[in-house]
Amino acid sequence: MKSLSEQLAEQAAKSRAKIPAETRDVMQQATQDLKATGIEGKALQTGENAPSFTLKNHLGENRSLEKMLMSGPLVVSFYRGGW
């Protein structure tokens, strides 16, 4: 069985293959520009605890990180929308 990292790498490769080369170039340049700002050093790293926050879910209901953690570990994913 493939590791999660391997599965994610495969999925990323499949997704990249669907993006036109010109668009991919723009995306790669935007990523390089962002990295050049040093923002990565300010982001949470693997294993670090996120600060407490409350956000609305897809139904407009408030969801608290602290309250959800009472049920056990969780993964938080932010979807920025379609290209």
C-alpha positions as CSV (number, residue, x, y, z in Angstrom):
1,M,0.0,0.0,0.0
2,K,1.3,3.5,-0.9
3,S,2.0,6.0,1.8
4,L,-0.1,9.1,2.1
5,S,2.8,11.2,0.7
6,E,3.0,9.0,-2.3
7,Q,-0.7,9.1,-2.9
8,L,-0.7,12.9,-2.6
9,A,2.3,13.2,-5.0
10,E,0.5,11.1,-7.6
11,Q,-2.7,13.2,-7.2
12,A,-0.7,16.4,-7.6
13,A,1.0,15.1,-10.7
14,K,-2.4,14.1,-12.2
15,S,-3.8,17.6,-11.4
16,R,-0.8,19.4,-12.9
17,A,-1.1,17.4,-16.1
18,K,-4.6,18.8,-16.6
19,I,-3.5,22.5,-16.3
20,P,-2.4,24.2,-19.5
21,A,1.4,24.9,-19.6
22,E,0.9,28.7,-19.7
23,T,-1.4,28.6,-16.6
24,R,1.0,26.3,-14.8
25,D,3.9,28.8,-15.5
26,V,1.9,31.6,-14.0
27,M,1.0,29.5,-10.9
28,Q,4.7,28.5,-10.4
29,Q,5.8,32.1,-10.7
30,A,3.2,33.2,-8.2
31,T,4.4,30.5,-5.8
32,Q,8.0,31.6,-6.2
33,D,7.1,35.2,-5.6
34,L,5.2,34.2,-2.4
35,K,8.1,32.1,-1.1
36,A,10.5,35.0,-1.7
37,T,8.5,37.1,0.8
38,G,9.5,34.7,3.6
39,I,5.9,33.9,4.4
40,E,6.7,30.2,4.8
41,G,8.8,30.8,7.9
42,K,5.8,32.4,9.6
43,A,3.4,29.5,8.8
44,L,2.6,26.7,11.3
45,Q,4.9,23.7,10.8
46,T,4.0,20.0,11.0
47,G,3.2,19.1,14.5
48,E,2.7,22.6,15.8
49,N,-0.6,23.5,17.5
50,A,-2.9,25.9,15.7
51,P,-4.1,29.0,17.6
52,S,-7.7,28.9,18.8
53,F,-10.2,30.1,16.2
54,T,-13.8,30.0,15.2
55,L,-15.0,29.9,11.6
56,K,-18.3,29.4,9.8
57,N,-18.8,26.0,8.1
58,H,-20.6,25.5,4.7
59,L,-23.9,25.9,6.5
60,G,-23.0,29.3,8.1
61,E,-22.7,27.7,11.5
62,N,-19.8,28.7,13.8
63,R,-17.3,25.9,14.4
64,S,-14.7,26.3,17.2
65,L,-11.3,24.5,16.9
66,E,-11.3,23.9,20.7
67,K,-14.8,22.4,20.7
68,M,-14.0,20.1,17.7
69,L,-10.8,18.9,19.4
70,M,-12.9,17.6,22.3
71,S,-14.0,14.8,19.9
72,G,-10.5,13.9,19.0
73,P,-7.8,14.9,16.5
74,L,-8.8,16.6,13.3
75,V,-7.5,17.9,10.0
76,V,-8.3,21.4,9.0
77,S,-8.4,22.1,5.3
78,F,-8.9,25.5,3.7
79,Y,-10.3,25.5,0.1
80,R,-9.7,28.7,-1.6
81,G,-12.0,28.0,-4.5
82,G,-11.6,27.1,-8.2
83,W,-9.0,28.6,-10.5
